[in-house]
Amino acid sequence: MNSIIVVGLVPPCPRCGLLTEVLQQMARTLAVEADIRHIDVGTEEAKSLAAGFGLVAGTTHDVERKIGMRLDWQARKPITEEDRRRIAALPAELQQYADKFETVAQLDNLIRPLSDQAQAAGIMMTPALIINGELKYQGALPPITDIERWLTELR
């Protein structure tokens, strides 16, 4: 059985929650057998997984502290035209999540300066996606085309 782990917050933030929902829906659609789990970033399991990649498990706030950057959390970055195109191009089985994708795009646009520096700062930033022991993506929602490719490779 394939193992898919989303390391995030519990309860999940919008980004971690959407990633988990998308993985579950796409795995059903693509007929991929996988144990999909969402684990809290503060657990020993998450810390051990991150250590295996030479990182520490952390959130955006951990990256803020580590690199000395403070985000204006009240600011909302508007979604870009590219974001709008991606949302419009979602596969039929993911259209039900379009509003969530818009919210997550706003958050990812705000957080991008941190996610771009997280790994260099030694942090596996949430949401982190681990498939069969391999860190596939961290710090943002991966592109749907990447998720589809990774899941298809599991069949």
VENNOR-V678214 format. One line per field, one symbol per residue. ss: DSSP state (h for helix, s for strand, l for the rest). psi: psi as a letter, one per 20 degrees, with the letter a starting at -180 (. if undefined). burial: I if it has 24 or more other C-alpha atoms within 12 Angstrom, else O. Layout:
ss=???
psi=???
burial=???
This chain:
ss=lssssssslllllhhhhhhhhhhhhhhhhllllssssssslllhhhhhhhhhlllssslhhhhhhhhlllllllllllllhhhhhhhhlllhhhhhhhhhhhhhhhhhhhhhhhhhhhllllsssllssssllssssslllllhhhhhhhhhlll
psi=pqpppppbqoqqrhggggggggggghgggjlpoqooqoqphiqhgggggghhjkrqprahhgggggikppqniiqppqqrhgggggghjqqgiihijghhhgghggghhgighghhigghjjpnqqppopoljpohqqirpqqhhgggggghii.
burial=OOOIIIIIIOOOIIIIIIIIIIIIIIIOOOOIOIOIIIIIIOOOOIIOIIOOOOIIIIIIIIIIOOOOOOOOOOOOOOOOOOIOOOIOOIOOOIOOIIOIIIIIIIIIIIIIOIIIIIIOIOIIIIIIIIIOOOIIIIIIIIIIOOIIOIIOOOO
